[in-house]
Amino acid sequence: MADGVRSGRVVIPATETRVVVLADLVGNKKALYRFFNSGKTGEAVEIRRNGGVVHSLPSKDSVDLSIGNETLSVTAGAMQEAEVVYELLGLV
């Protein structure tokens, strides 16, 4: 992993986007991450891979996503800040 970040929690102001995972894996290696929308605000968040939306994550829900040589970012909803927890589950 490029920045050594394997898991964490991020608070994102309304409508803003934060990069939470930056991977530089080579070949066919992938890292599997779980994202959880804490649900404190009730709004869905958008998870993006290299800037393109790959999943709309509802409040109090989670999703597992793989990443290779890419970035994963999260965009908060339009009305309130969002809190997202992410965790590295392992390499696949």
Secondary structure, 3 states (H helix, E strand, C coil): CCCCCCEEEEEECCCCEEEEEECCCCCCCCEEEEEEECCCCCCCEEEEECCEEEEEECCCCEEEEEECCCEEEEECCCCCCEEEEEEEEEEC
